[in-house]
Amino acid sequence: MHLLTTISKRLSAHPWFVPRLALLLFVVTVLGLFAYLRHGEHEEARLVLINDVLWVEQNLRFVLGQSEERLAALLEQARDSDLSEAEFRDRARLIIGANSAITGIHLSSKQQLLNYGQVLTNEVSRDALLLTRSNRRPSYIVPSQSKGMVALLIADHDQELIATIALPQLLQQQVPWWFAYKYRLAILNADGHELASKSSITADDENLSYQLPFDSLGSGMLLRITAYRHPTGLVQKLLTASVVALALIVLFSWWRLRRQMQARLLAENALREEHAFRTAMEDSLSVGMRARDMDGRIVYVNPAFCGMVGYSAEELIGKLPPYPYWKQEDIAGHQAQNDIVLSGLAPHEGFESMVRHRDGHLVATRVYTTPLIDATGKQRGWMSSVVDITALKAAEAREREQEEMLRHTGKLITMGEMASTLAHELNQPLMAMSNYASAARQFANQNNQEMLDSTLSKIAGQAQRAAAVVKRIREFVQKRTPLRSYCDLNDIASNAFELIDASARSQGVRLHFNLAADLPQIHADEVLLGQVVLNLLRNALDASGEQPQSRRDVWLATSCDKDGVYLSVCDRGAGIPPEVANRLFDAFFTTKSLGMGIGLNICRSILEQHQGKLWFEAHPQGGTYFYMSLPR
Ligand code: ADP
């Protein structure tokens, strides 16, 4: 099993190995089969050739044997009774008629010498004659100037017969036409010279050749047969060409297939990379994406959407409305919204929808839905981008709260200002009225009507003055509106410095300033911020005033970075104990006998109104740092 897995892994690493091997085996097998077939055919052709040559040799031998018998009978007859010339001719004609290769017969006995046709008596030597006589068998003699003629010599003790045989004619007559179409047949003398041959085709395209001793003629003659290429060679050639062509087609197809596969592989890789890139992009989106088919079935969600509702993609895909993240208590509302979207009437600017996260908390979303169109232009469903606006909603709520707070703070400021102004402005008329009232009582006791009238008039005058003060303050309150402009925090700090300088001196507190040179301008209400700085400085002076002379130092510094501008006020007072720290910014919280406890509360509200912050830190060697920050 392990081995199989290893082999399968190796093969997947080299996908072309098996096809290559198969192709190689195919080519080798085809070539081997081809060679084997050729070899078999060659052997078969050789056997056929041998059979055919034996057959033709037998045929020739038979014909020559018959002629020998007939000539021997003629010789016998000539010995028994003298033959007349006419009889000899008749017999000779009969023999030649049976074998037209015999072109002449010569008979010589003691009594007579008879000739018919072309005779070769001169070519037959005395030795040959003696040898034939002693052998008691016919013999063939090849004349030196034979030109395809051989002499057949039959002899007994006192007479001999010489027949002339034309070998070309013998072959012509005895070798059938079909044989001549297949083979070239030749008779050779002992030296290898060709005496006669027969063939129907003149071609040098010879193939197999075979030769055997031609015993019938004796005297070392040979019969040679040479096969022409078989006419089926053409079929074979065609077959070969077909096999080669097929092999080439297979090779070509393989090459094409390989190229196509390589191109496809490249395209697949590019596609995979692009897909991975797209997936990475979709996964890194903070906007939720949801695709639905025409029936509203969810077909795709991205991780941001899953994170928003707390369900995995597997849990959401395939779901039809009502979706698991719909609020149970408002299914009807969701359904109505969903129907609007699926009927294509979703507003372009999107709509807000409150959904429930799996863990139960509510998520405020804004959903933008558009038709999902495929490459052919057909609508396949709906694509929605879902933006989590919970934080935005919370910020809006906070802002509303802050505005509320600010309005409240504004009221408090006004109230505070009003109270102190009233206290100051009304103090004098009230004191005067009090004095005038005492005087009026005295004048009444003295019955001094004139003075009483005058004093009561003065009281009325003071009361009117008090009413005017109240009226003026009311007018002031009504006109009071926050005013933002571009201003410099260093200027605000310097103004506050000037206002506080006198009281710092009187309390023996040293003020140190460290203002940053390149502070950017801020868009803020200068007066309100001045109040903040003044309040921080005043608190620092209060904290320092209780300290020995050596620790009565207050530092004011400004700075900035890429995010904002900062101001800090530091004193070396007693610091802020934890129980005070918790309530420091509460309204009306104060540890001072004459304090109102709304300074820091108002300061923080003012900074929040400016999107800034106010916080404090303990000084390591005793005392407190107060920091305020404002965005650039
Ligand atoms: P108030 O100054 O009228 O008391 P604040 O809101 O300005 O009102 O201050 C609230 C309280 O915070 C103060 O009563 C004081 O106890 C504490 N506090 C403010 N600034 C400092 C400071 N620099 N050092 C120590 N305590 C401080």
Residues whose N, C-alpha, C, O or C-beta is under 5 A from the ligand:
A	BS01	ADP	N539 A540 A543 G573 G575 I576 L584 F589 T590 T591 K592 G595 M596 G597 I598 G599 L600 N601 T624
